[in-house]
Amino acid sequence: MQIEKSRGLIKGLRKHLNETGRGVALQELDSMEQAIDALASASEECDRLRTELVPKVKRMNEILGNVKADYANHKLIIKNNYPQEHWMDYGVPDKR
């Protein structure tokens, strides 16, 4: 939205450049236009990366959920079958 608002401002300032006369120079508008173009390019790149990243994050969260469930199940096996003093031998750090 900022890109479109800024482009509209530049268009209006260029159209009335002779009337403004209050410190608005053509070079400043050119510089601002270059910055807007750079912003648009960076925004497009971020959108593209976000599109690629969203499914990967979803997949990672699914895998993480599976790992947590497996961990909890295996930890429960240790807790139910071995005395508390031996839990650390199996990598189970918590206590009852």
DSSP file (Angstrom, degrees, kcal/mol; ACC not computed):
  #  RESIDUE AA STRUCTURE BP1 BP2  ACC     N-H-->O    O-->H-N    N-H-->O    O-->H-N    TCO  KAPPA ALPHA  PHI   PSI    X-CA   Y-CA   Z-CA
    1    1 A M     >        0   0    0      0, 0.0     4,-2.4     0, 0.0     5,-0.2   0.000 360.0 360.0 360.0 -39.2    0.0    0.0    0.0
    2    2 A Q  H  >  +     0   0    0      1,-0.2     4,-2.6     2,-0.2     5,-0.2   0.867 360.0  55.6 -62.6 -35.4    2.9    2.4    0.8
    3    3 A I  H  > S+     0   0    0      2,-0.2     4,-2.6     1,-0.2    -1,-0.2   0.943 109.8  44.5 -62.6 -48.0    4.3    1.8   -2.7
    4    4 A E  H  > S+     0   0    0      2,-0.2     4,-2.2     1,-0.2    -2,-0.2   0.904 114.0  49.6 -65.7 -40.9    1.1    2.8   -4.4
    5    5 A K  H  X S+     0   0    0     -4,-2.4     4,-2.0     2,-0.2    -1,-0.2   0.920 113.0  47.5 -62.6 -42.4    0.6    5.9   -2.1
    6    6 A S  H  X S+     0   0    0     -4,-2.6     4,-2.5     2,-0.2    -2,-0.2   0.898 111.0  50.4 -67.2 -40.4    4.2    7.0   -2.7
    7    7 A R  H  X S+     0   0    0     -4,-2.6     4,-2.5     1,-0.2    -1,-0.2   0.894 109.8  51.4 -64.4 -38.3    3.9    6.5   -6.5
    8    8 A G  H  X S+     0   0    0     -4,-2.2     4,-2.4     2,-0.2    -2,-0.2   0.904 110.1  49.5 -63.3 -41.0    0.7    8.6   -6.5
    9    9 A L  H  X S+     0   0    0     -4,-2.0     4,-2.8     2,-0.2    -2,-0.2   0.928 111.5  48.0 -63.3 -46.0    2.5   11.3   -4.5
   10   10 A I  H  X S+     0   0    0     -4,-2.5     4,-2.9     2,-0.2     5,-0.2   0.919 110.9  51.3 -62.5 -42.9    5.5   11.4   -7.0
   11   11 A K  H  X S+     0   0    0     -4,-2.5     4,-2.1     1,-0.2    -1,-0.2   0.930 112.9  45.7 -59.4 -45.4    3.1   11.5   -9.9
   12   12 A G  H  X S+     0   0    0     -4,-2.4     4,-1.6     1,-0.2    -2,-0.2   0.905 113.2  49.1 -65.5 -41.3    1.3   14.4   -8.4
   13   13 A L  H  < S+     0   0    0     -4,-2.8     7,-0.2     1,-0.2    -2,-0.2   0.898 111.3  49.4 -65.8 -40.4    4.5   16.2   -7.5
   14   14 A R  H >< S+     0   0    0     -4,-2.9     3,-1.1     1,-0.2     4,-0.2   0.903 109.5  52.6 -64.1 -39.7    5.9   15.7  -11.0
   15   15 A K  H 3< S+     0   0    0     -4,-2.1    -1,-0.2     1,-0.3    -2,-0.2   0.842 123.0  28.8 -64.4 -33.5    2.7   17.0  -12.5
   16   16 A H  T >X S+     0   0    0     -4,-1.6     4,-1.7    -5,-0.1     3,-0.8  -0.052  79.4 128.7-118.4  31.1    2.8   20.2  -10.4
   17   17 A L  H <> S+     0   0    0     -3,-1.1     4,-1.2     1,-0.3     7,-0.1   0.872  74.0  52.5 -57.1 -40.7    6.6   20.5  -10.0
   18   18 A N  H 34 S+     0   0    0     -4,-0.2    -1,-0.3     1,-0.2    -2,-0.1   0.799 110.2  49.4 -67.1 -27.9    6.6   24.1  -11.1
   19   19 A E  H <4 S+     0   0    0     -3,-0.8    -1,-0.2    -6,-0.1    -2,-0.2   0.798 103.1  59.2 -82.2 -29.3    3.9   25.0   -8.6
   20   20 A T  H  <  +     0   0    0     -4,-1.7    -2,-0.2    -7,-0.2    -3,-0.1   0.976  58.5 157.9 -69.0 -55.2    5.5   23.4   -5.6
   21   21 A G     <  +     0   0    0     -4,-1.2     2,-0.3     3,-0.2    -1,-0.1   0.576  36.1 115.0  46.9  12.9    8.7   25.4   -5.5
   22   22 A R  S    S-     0   0    0      2,-0.0    -1,-0.2     1,-0.0     3,-0.1  -0.399 104.0 -59.3-111.2  54.7    9.1   24.6   -1.8
   23   23 A G  S    S+     0   0    0     -2,-0.3     2,-0.7     1,-0.2    -2,-0.1   0.616  94.1 133.2  87.1  11.7   12.2   22.5   -1.8
   24   24 A V        -     0   0    0     -7,-0.1     2,-0.3   -11,-0.0    -1,-0.2  -0.869  34.0-173.5 -98.9 113.8   10.9   19.7   -4.1
   25   25 A A     >  -     0   0    0     -2,-0.7     4,-1.8     1,-0.1     3,-0.3  -0.777  34.4-124.2-107.9 151.4   13.6   18.9   -6.7
   26   26 A L  H  > S+     0   0    0     -2,-0.3     4,-2.5     1,-0.2     5,-0.2   0.872 112.8  56.9 -58.5 -39.0   13.4   16.6   -9.6
   27   27 A Q  H  > S+     0   0    0      1,-0.2     4,-2.5     2,-0.2    -1,-0.2   0.879 104.6  52.1 -62.0 -38.1   16.5   14.7   -8.4
   28   28 A E  H  > S+     0   0    0     -3,-0.3     4,-2.6     2,-0.2    -1,-0.2   0.899 109.8  48.5 -64.8 -40.4   14.7   14.0   -5.0
   29   29 A L  H  X S+     0   0    0     -4,-1.8     4,-2.5     2,-0.2    -2,-0.2   0.901 111.2  50.3 -66.3 -40.2   11.7   12.6   -6.9
   30   30 A D  H  X S+     0   0    0     -4,-2.5     4,-2.1     2,-0.2    -2,-0.2   0.921 112.4  47.5 -61.8 -43.4   14.0   10.4   -9.0
   31   31 A S  H  X S+     0   0    0     -4,-2.5     4,-2.1     2,-0.2    -2,-0.2   0.907 112.3  48.8 -64.4 -42.4   15.8    9.2   -5.9
   32   32 A M  H  X S+     0   0    0     -4,-2.6     4,-2.3     1,-0.2    -1,-0.2   0.894 109.7  52.6 -64.9 -39.3   12.5    8.5   -4.1
   33   33 A E  H  X S+     0   0    0     -4,-2.5     4,-2.3     2,-0.2    -1,-0.2   0.885 108.4  50.5 -64.1 -38.9   11.2    6.6   -7.2
   34   34 A Q  H  X S+     0   0    0     -4,-2.1     4,-2.3     2,-0.2    -1,-0.2   0.900 110.1  50.2 -64.3 -40.7   14.3    4.5   -7.2
   35   35 A A  H  X S+     0   0    0     -4,-2.1     4,-2.3     2,-0.2    -2,-0.2   0.891 110.1  50.2 -65.1 -38.9   13.8    3.7   -3.5
   36   36 A I  H  X S+     0   0    0     -4,-2.3     4,-2.6     2,-0.2    -2,-0.2   0.909 109.8  50.3 -65.6 -42.2   10.2    2.8   -4.2
   37   37 A D  H  X S+     0   0    0     -4,-2.3     4,-2.2     2,-0.2    -2,-0.2   0.902 110.9  49.2 -62.0 -40.8   11.3    0.5   -7.1
   38   38 A A  H  X S+     0   0    0     -4,-2.3     4,-2.5     2,-0.2    -2,-0.2   0.900 111.1  50.3 -64.4 -40.6   13.8   -1.2   -4.7
   39   39 A L  H  X S+     0   0    0     -4,-2.3     4,-2.6     2,-0.2    -2,-0.2   0.914 109.8  50.1 -63.2 -43.1   11.1   -1.6   -2.1
   40   40 A A  H  X S+     0   0    0     -4,-2.6     4,-2.3     2,-0.2    -2,-0.2   0.908 111.8  48.3 -62.0 -42.3    8.7   -3.2   -4.6
   41   41 A S  H  X S+     0   0    0     -4,-2.2     4,-2.2     2,-0.2    -2,-0.2   0.923 112.9  47.0 -64.4 -45.1   11.4   -5.6   -5.7
   42   42 A A  H  X S+     0   0    0     -4,-2.5     4,-2.4     1,-0.2    -2,-0.2   0.881 111.6  51.9 -65.0 -37.9   12.3   -6.5   -2.1
   43   43 A S  H  X S+     0   0    0     -4,-2.6     4,-2.4     2,-0.2    -2,-0.2   0.910 109.0  49.7 -65.2 -42.7    8.6   -7.0   -1.3
   44   44 A E  H  X S+     0   0    0     -4,-2.3     4,-2.3     2,-0.2    -2,-0.2   0.905 110.8  50.2 -62.1 -41.7    8.1   -9.3   -4.3
   45   45 A E  H  X S+     0   0    0     -4,-2.2     4,-2.6     2,-0.2    -2,-0.2   0.916 110.3  49.6 -63.7 -42.9   11.1  -11.3   -3.2
   46   46 A C  H  X S+     0   0    0     -4,-2.4     4,-2.7     1,-0.2    -2,-0.2   0.903 110.4  50.7 -63.0 -41.3    9.8  -11.6    0.3
   47   47 A D  H  X S+     0   0    0     -4,-2.4     4,-2.1     2,-0.2    -1,-0.2   0.911 111.2  48.5 -62.3 -41.8    6.4  -12.7   -1.0
   48   48 A R  H  X S+     0   0    0     -4,-2.3     4,-1.7     2,-0.2    -2,-0.2   0.927 113.6  46.4 -63.5 -45.7    8.0  -15.4   -3.2
   49   49 A L  H  X S+     0   0    0     -4,-2.6     4,-2.5     1,-0.2    -2,-0.2   0.890 110.7  52.8 -64.6 -39.2   10.1  -16.6   -0.3
   50   50 A R  H  X S+     0   0    0     -4,-2.7     4,-2.4     1,-0.2    -1,-0.2   0.900 106.4  53.7 -62.8 -40.1    7.1  -16.7    2.0
   51   51 A T  H  < S+     0   0    0     -4,-2.1    -1,-0.2     1,-0.2    -2,-0.2   0.876 113.7  42.5 -62.3 -37.9    5.2  -18.8   -0.6
   52   52 A E  H  X S+     0   0    0     -4,-1.7     4,-0.8     1,-0.1    -2,-0.2   0.852 115.6  49.9 -74.1 -35.4    8.1  -21.3   -0.5
   53   53 A L  H  X S+     0   0    0     -4,-2.5     4,-2.7     1,-0.2     5,-0.3   0.858  94.9  68.7 -76.7 -37.1    8.5  -21.2    3.2
   54   54 A V  H  X S+     0   0    0     -4,-2.4     4,-2.2     1,-0.2    -1,-0.2   0.909 103.1  43.0 -55.1 -50.8    4.9  -21.7    4.4
   55   55 A P  H  > S+     0   0    0      0, 0.0     4,-2.3     0, 0.0    -1,-0.2   0.863 114.0  52.9 -65.4 -31.4    4.6  -25.3    3.2
   56   56 A K  H  X S+     0   0    0     -4,-0.8     4,-2.5     2,-0.2    -2,-0.2   0.899 109.6  47.7 -68.9 -39.6    8.0  -26.1    4.6
   57   57 A V  H  X S+     0   0    0     -4,-2.7     4,-2.5     2,-0.2    -1,-0.2   0.904 111.0  52.0 -66.3 -40.8    7.2  -24.8    8.0
   58   58 A K  H  X S+     0   0    0     -4,-2.2     4,-1.9    -5,-0.3    -2,-0.2   0.928 111.5  46.4 -60.5 -44.9    3.9  -26.7    8.0
   59   59 A R  H  X S+     0   0    0     -4,-2.3     4,-2.4     1,-0.2    -2,-0.2   0.909 111.3  51.9 -63.6 -42.9    5.8  -29.9    7.1
   60   60 A M  H  X S+     0   0    0     -4,-2.5     4,-2.7     1,-0.2    -1,-0.2   0.900 108.6  51.2 -61.2 -41.1    8.4  -29.2    9.8
   61   61 A N  H  X S+     0   0    0     -4,-2.5     4,-2.2     2,-0.2    -1,-0.2   0.866 108.7  51.6 -66.0 -35.8    5.7  -28.7   12.4
   62   62 A E  H  X S+     0   0    0     -4,-1.9     4,-2.0     2,-0.2    -2,-0.2   0.938 112.2  45.8 -63.3 -46.3    4.1  -32.1   11.4
   63   63 A I  H  X S+     0   0    0     -4,-2.4     4,-2.6     1,-0.2    -2,-0.2   0.912 111.3  52.8 -63.1 -42.9    7.5  -33.8   11.9
   64   64 A L  H  X S+     0   0    0     -4,-2.7     4,-2.7     1,-0.2    -1,-0.2   0.908 107.8  51.4 -59.7 -42.6    8.0  -32.0   15.2
   65   65 A G  H  X S+     0   0    0     -4,-2.2     4,-2.2     1,-0.2    -1,-0.2   0.903 110.7  48.5 -60.8 -41.6    4.7  -33.2   16.4
   66   66 A N  H  X S+     0   0    0     -4,-2.0     4,-2.6     2,-0.2    -2,-0.2   0.908 111.5  49.4 -65.0 -42.0    5.6  -36.7   15.5
   67   67 A V  H  X S+     0   0    0     -4,-2.6     4,-2.7     2,-0.2    -2,-0.2   0.915 111.2  49.5 -64.1 -43.1    9.0  -36.5   17.2
   68   68 A K  H  X S+     0   0    0     -4,-2.7     4,-2.6     2,-0.2    -1,-0.2   0.911 111.9  48.4 -62.8 -41.6    7.4  -35.1   20.4
   69   69 A A  H  X S+     0   0    0     -4,-2.2     4,-2.5     2,-0.2    -2,-0.2   0.924 112.7  47.8 -65.1 -44.0    4.8  -37.9   20.4
   70   70 A D  H  X S+     0   0    0     -4,-2.6     4,-2.6     2,-0.2     5,-0.3   0.918 112.1  50.4 -61.9 -42.9    7.4  -40.5   19.9
   71   71 A Y  H  X S+     0   0    0     -4,-2.7     4,-2.7     1,-0.2     5,-0.2   0.939 111.2  47.8 -59.6 -48.5    9.6  -39.0   22.7
   72   72 A A  H  X S+     0   0    0     -4,-2.6     4,-2.0     1,-0.2    -1,-0.2   0.906 112.8  48.8 -62.1 -41.9    6.7  -38.9   25.1
   73   73 A N  H  X S+     0   0    0     -4,-2.5     4,-1.5     1,-0.2    -1,-0.2   0.922 115.0  43.5 -64.6 -43.9    5.7  -42.5   24.3
   74   74 A H  H  X S+     0   0    0     -4,-2.6     4,-1.7     1,-0.2    -2,-0.2   0.857 111.8  53.3 -72.1 -34.1    9.3  -43.8   24.7
   75   75 A K  H  X S+     0   0    0     -4,-2.7     4,-2.6    -5,-0.3    -1,-0.2   0.891 106.6  53.8 -64.9 -38.1    9.9  -41.8   27.9
   76   76 A L  H  X S+     0   0    0     -4,-2.0     4,-2.4    -5,-0.2    -2,-0.2   0.874 103.7  55.9 -64.7 -37.3    6.7  -43.3   29.4
   77   77 A I  H  X S+     0   0    0     -4,-1.5     4,-1.3     2,-0.2    -1,-0.2   0.932 110.3  45.3 -59.2 -45.7    8.1  -46.8   28.7
   78   78 A I  H  X S+     0   0    0     -4,-1.7     4,-1.8     1,-0.2     3,-0.4   0.939 113.7  48.8 -63.3 -47.5   11.2  -45.9   30.7
   79   79 A K  H  < S+     0   0    0     -4,-2.6    -1,-0.2     1,-0.2    -2,-0.2   0.850 114.7  45.0 -63.7 -34.2    9.3  -44.3   33.5
   80   80 A N  H  < S+     0   0    0     -4,-2.4    -1,-0.2    -5,-0.2    -2,-0.2   0.695 121.9  35.3 -83.2 -18.1    6.9  -47.3   33.8
   81   81 A N  H  < S+     0   0    0     -4,-1.3    -2,-0.2    -3,-0.4    -1,-0.2   0.521 112.3  51.6-115.8  -7.1    9.5  -50.0   33.6
   82   82 A Y  S  < S-     0   0    0     -4,-1.8    -1,-0.1    -5,-0.1     5,-0.1  -0.961  84.4-101.8-133.2 149.5   12.5  -48.7   35.4
   83   83 A P    >   -     0   0    0      0, 0.0     3,-2.1     0, 0.0     4,-0.4  -0.322  38.0-110.4 -66.2 153.1   13.1  -47.2   38.8
   84   84 A Q  G >  S+     0   0    0      1,-0.3     3,-1.2     2,-0.2     4,-0.5   0.805 114.8  65.8 -54.4 -34.1   13.5  -43.4   39.0
   85   85 A E  G 3  S+     0   0    0      1,-0.2    -1,-0.3     2,-0.1     3,-0.2   0.736 104.4  45.4 -63.5 -21.6   17.2  -43.7   39.8
   86   86 A H  G X> S+     0   0    0     -3,-2.1     3,-0.7     1,-0.1     4,-0.7   0.432  83.5  93.9-102.5  -1.3   17.9  -45.3   36.4
   87   87 A W  G X4>S+     0   0    0     -3,-1.2     5,-2.2    -4,-0.4     3,-1.4   0.902  82.2  56.6 -59.3 -40.9   15.9  -42.8   34.2
   88   88 A M  G >45S+     0   0    0     -4,-0.5     3,-1.4     1,-0.3    -1,-0.3   0.816  96.2  65.1 -62.5 -29.1   19.0  -40.7   33.6
   89   89 A D  G <45S+     0   0    0     -3,-0.7    -1,-0.3     1,-0.3    -2,-0.2   0.793 107.0  43.2 -61.1 -26.8   20.7  -43.8   32.2
   90   90 A Y  G <<5S-     0   0    0     -3,-1.4    -1,-0.3    -4,-0.7    -2,-0.2   0.264 125.0-100.6-103.4   9.1   18.1  -43.7   29.4
   91   91 A G  T < 5S+     0   0    0     -3,-1.4    -3,-0.2     1,-0.2    -2,-0.1   0.741  79.3 134.8  80.1  22.8   18.2  -40.0   28.8
   92   92 A V      < +     0   0    0     -5,-2.2    -1,-0.2     1,-0.1    -2,-0.2  -0.877  27.2 177.9-105.1 101.0   15.1  -39.2   30.8
   93   93 A P        +     0   0    0      0, 0.0    -1,-0.1     0, 0.0    -5,-0.1   0.704  47.1  88.3 -81.0 -20.4   16.0  -36.2   32.9
   94   94 A D        -     0   0    0     -7,-0.1     2,-0.3     1,-0.0    -2,-0.0  -0.352  60.1-148.8 -85.4 164.4   12.7  -35.5   34.7
   95   95 A K              0   0    0     -2,-0.1    -1,-0.0    -8,-0.0   -16,-0.0  -0.843 360.0 360.0-125.9 159.7   11.5  -36.9   38.0
   96   96 A R              0   0    0     -2,-0.3    -2,-0.0   -17,-0.0    -1,-0.0   0.467 360.0 360.0 -77.4 360.0    8.1  -37.8   39.4
